[in-house]
Structure formats: structure tokens, C-alpha cells
Amino acid sequence: MYRDSLSPVQQVDFAFYLLFGFSFFVLLFLTLCTLWFIWRYHYTRNPKAADIRGNIKAEVLWTLVPSILVMGLFYYGWVGFRALRTVPENAMEVQVTARMWSWMFTYPNNKHSNVLVVPVNEPVKLRMTTKDVIHSFFAPAFRIKMDTVPGMETYAWFKAQRTGEYDIFCAEYCGTNHATMVSTIRAVTREEYDAWLAQGETGAGAQQLLEAQGCISCHSLDGTAGVGPSFMALWGSKRTVVSNGKKSEIMVDAAYVREAIIKPGAQLVDGYDDIMAPYTDFTPEQMDSIVAFIQSLGNAGNAGHDAHGAAGHGGHDAGNATMK
């Protein structure tokens, strides 16, 4: 059957075109009917109004015809929806993890990236979850819009039919930096995909880990204030923290940075919200590289020190970068 041979994108587009076309036809028909009735039954031609009752044919017609039309529209809408929800058996699976305010993609060989790289002409199933609040994975080029919900896994699938880059947005308001929660689907040839996948873990360096996990969207590297305190001039600085409702002063060292990543709410930097998820699935080597990188960004004596600073706030991802 012709419609069964269409791609999910074409199925959805056909349903929309059909709905828009039908709506335009109805609008045009009703407009013409209105103009004709205005002319035909003008009071100069019909000074006395007629009271028409009991026209069974008319009642059956205006009940049956709209019902048939609506059921037809429903059928094609259902066909498009079913195409989006029926995943091919040979689909490659990619784990999508959302968090404020970034996307992370995990591939079959456990490689991670903050850009979704896929081979063209091959179905890809996205298994989606979130580390914090509800987000919504929206890839308009592939007609995908699926919520990621805390505590459960949702899914969607698509197939890129030509190489290129396609936008990913978050379509569910999720906080201060919602508008920056964007990424890209990069569709490449199978040969390019295999070569990219074989390159090993994305972000071997600490800064790349921070970027891949979206930490830089909350914690700047140059002292700029953000949702989370900056990493700039953090090392060796004194911070006022809140622990169990009590304030105290600590000095940022390796032990503090590690605890701030694993238990971000344990000693919360005063003035920031406790919204960062804890991260415990990093390797010791990755943790060491993060600590060393933060130390390399300068200490409290450097110019441009951020008044709040610090990896240990509860504001998002100091440890985002560590989990791979």
C-alpha cells in the first residue's frame, strides 16, 4: 500500500496537509454559503421569515457527513502517530539523558557526546530519561517531540535520509537556562559514523568533559555569574556554605570539590539553590582531571575572582562533567 511505504516524517506531514487542506476547504465553503445566504435570503426578498421544522434528510446529512469526514481525518492522524511509535526491529539504540540544561547521548559502545551523531538511512531509537525535571526532546526536522520524565523511560525513533545537521531543542520550560538547552543531530555516512565511534570517549580532557556534560552552561570558566557559581579563581578561596541549615566557612580544596560533585547539597554555597543532581558514576581518573582543571583556573588571589565561585553549589553541574 502506498501510505505504508511513506517514512514517519512523510506520514505526519501528510496528516497535517490533509487537515490544513480540509480546514481551508471548510472555511471557503462556509464563507461562500454565508455570502449566498446573505444574498438569497435578504429581507427585501424574504420579508417574512420561514420556520422550517422536521427535515429528517437535512438532519441525517449534517450528522453523517461530518462524522465520516472526522473519522477519515482521525484515521490518517492515527497512521502518522503509529508510524512514530512503531520502532523497526533493527534500529540502533542511543540513550538520551536530559538535565538542566543539556543533552547527553550514550552510544552502544558506551561512548558519550553532547551532539547526537547518527548514520544516514538507518533507524535510530532514542531511549530517553532525565536527571532532574521534565524536559521535552524536540527535533522538528524529524517531527519528534517527546517528554523526558523523572523516574521513567520514554522513547522515540527517526531515520535521517540525507547527511546534514538538524536542531534539537527542549520544548518544555525547565528553568532559567531553558532557552540554551539546545543540541544538534549530525547525520553522516556509515563510514564516517564508524570512524567517529571508534575514536573513543568524547572529552578525554577535563574541559571537554565539562562541555560535554553541559556544565559550562551553568558554571562559567571566566568568572561570569550564572545559575551556578563560576569555576574561575575557585581554588583556595573561602566560601560560605550551608549544611544542615547552618552556615560555616570552608576553603576550597580537592576534598571539597570531590564532595561537591558527589554530594552537591551537602555543603551548599550560600546564595544558590540546591538543584544539582549528584554524580557517582565517574571514574577516579576523570575526577582527578576535573580537580586538576579547576585548580588550573586560578586561585582566590587571581584578579577577576568571582565572589561566589565554586564547584560545590547546588546549582547544576560541577560534577556533570565527570560522569561518563
Secondary structure in CASP SS format (residue, H / E / C, confidence):
PFRMAT SS
TARGET T0000
AUTHOR 0000-0000-0000
METHOD secondary structure of the structure
MODEL  1
M C 1.00
Y C 1.00
R H 1.00
D H 1.00
S H 1.00
L C 1.00
S C 1.00
P H 1.00
V H 1.00
Q H 1.00
Q H 1.00
V H 1.00
D H 1.00
F H 1.00
A H 1.00
F H 1.00
Y H 1.00
L H 1.00
L H 1.00
F H 1.00
G H 1.00
F H 1.00
S H 1.00
F H 1.00
F H 1.00
V H 1.00
L H 1.00
L H 1.00
F H 1.00
L H 1.00
T H 1.00
L H 1.00
C H 1.00
T H 1.00
L H 1.00
W H 1.00
F H 1.00
I H 1.00
W H 1.00
R H 1.00
Y C 1.00
H C 1.00
Y C 1.00
T C 1.00
R C 1.00
N C 1.00
P C 1.00
K C 1.00
A C 1.00
A C 1.00
D C 1.00
I C 1.00
R C 1.00
G C 1.00
N C 1.00
I H 1.00
K H 1.00
A H 1.00
E H 1.00
V H 1.00
L H 1.00
W H 1.00
T H 1.00
L H 1.00
V H 1.00
P H 1.00
S H 1.00
I H 1.00
L H 1.00
V H 1.00
M H 1.00
G H 1.00
L H 1.00
F H 1.00
Y H 1.00
Y H 1.00
G H 1.00
W H 1.00
V H 1.00
G H 1.00
F H 1.00
R H 1.00
A H 1.00
L H 1.00
R H 1.00
T C 1.00
V C 1.00
P C 1.00
E C 1.00
N C 1.00
A C 1.00
M E 1.00
E E 1.00
V E 1.00
Q E 1.00
V E 1.00
T E 1.00
A E 1.00
R E 1.00
M C 1.00
W C 1.00
S E 1.00
W E 1.00
M E 1.00
F E 1.00
T E 1.00
Y C 1.00
P C 1.00
N C 1.00
N C 1.00
K C 1.00
H E 1.00
S E 1.00
N C 1.00
V C 1.00
L E 1.00
V E 1.00
V E 1.00
P E 1.00
V C 1.00
N C 1.00
E C 1.00
P C 1.00
V E 1.00
K E 1.00
L E 1.00
R E 1.00
M E 1.00
T E 1.00
T E 1.00
K C 1.00
D C 1.00
V C 1.00
I C 1.00
H E 1.00
S E 1.00
F E 1.00
F E 1.00
A E 1.00
P H 1.00
A H 1.00
F H 1.00
R C 1.00
I E 1.00
K E 1.00
M E 1.00
D E 1.00
T E 1.00
V C 1.00
P C 1.00
G C 1.00
M C 1.00
E C 1.00
T E 1.00
Y E 1.00
A E 1.00
W E 1.00
F E 1.00
K C 1.00
A C 1.00
Q C 1.00
R C 1.00
T C 1.00
G E 1.00
E E 1.00
Y E 1.00
D E 1.00
I E 1.00
F E 1.00
C E 1.00
A C 1.00
E C 1.00
Y C 1.00
C C 1.00
G C 1.00
T C 1.00
N C 1.00
H H 1.00
A H 1.00
T H 1.00
M C 1.00
V C 1.00
S E 1.00
T E 1.00
I E 1.00
R E 1.00
A E 1.00
V E 1.00
T C 1.00
R H 1.00
E H 1.00
E H 1.00
Y H 1.00
D H 1.00
A H 1.00
W H 1.00
L H 1.00
A C 1.00
Q C 1.00
G C 1.00
E C 1.00
T C 1.00
G C 1.00
A C 1.00
G C 1.00
A H 1.00
Q H 1.00
Q H 1.00
L H 1.00
L H 1.00
E H 1.00
A H 1.00
Q C 1.00
G C 1.00
C H 1.00
I H 1.00
S H 1.00
C C 1.00
H C 1.00
S C 1.00
L C 1.00
D C 1.00
G C 1.00
T C 1.00
A C 1.00
G C 1.00
V C 1.00
G C 1.00
P C 1.00
S C 1.00
F C 1.00
M C 1.00
A C 1.00
L C 1.00
W E 1.00
G C 1.00
S C 1.00
K E 1.00
R E 1.00
T E 1.00
V E 1.00
V E 1.00
S E 1.00
N C 1.00
G C 1.00
K E 1.00
K E 1.00
S E 1.00
E E 1.00
I E 1.00
M E 1.00
V C 1.00
D C 1.00
A H 1.00
A H 1.00
Y H 1.00
V H 1.00
R H 1.00
E H 1.00
A H 1.00
I H 1.00
I H 1.00
K C 1.00
P C 1.00
G C 1.00
A C 1.00
Q C 1.00
L E 1.00
V E 1.00
D C 1.00
G C 1.00
Y C 1.00
D C 1.00
D C 1.00
I C 1.00
M C 1.00
A C 1.00
P C 1.00
Y C 1.00
T C 1.00
D C 1.00
F C 1.00
T C 1.00
P H 1.00
E H 1.00
Q H 1.00
M H 1.00
D H 1.00
S H 1.00
I H 1.00
V H 1.00
A H 1.00
F H 1.00
I H 1.00
Q H 1.00
S H 1.00
L C 1.00
G C 1.00
N E 1.00
A C 1.00
G C 1.00
N C 1.00
A C 1.00
G C 1.00
H C 1.00
D C 1.00
A C 1.00
H C 1.00
G C 1.00
A C 1.00
A C 1.00
G C 1.00
H C 1.00
G C 1.00
G C 1.00
H C 1.00
D C 1.00
A C 1.00
G C 1.00
N H 1.00
A H 1.00
T H 1.00
M C 1.00
K C 1.00
END
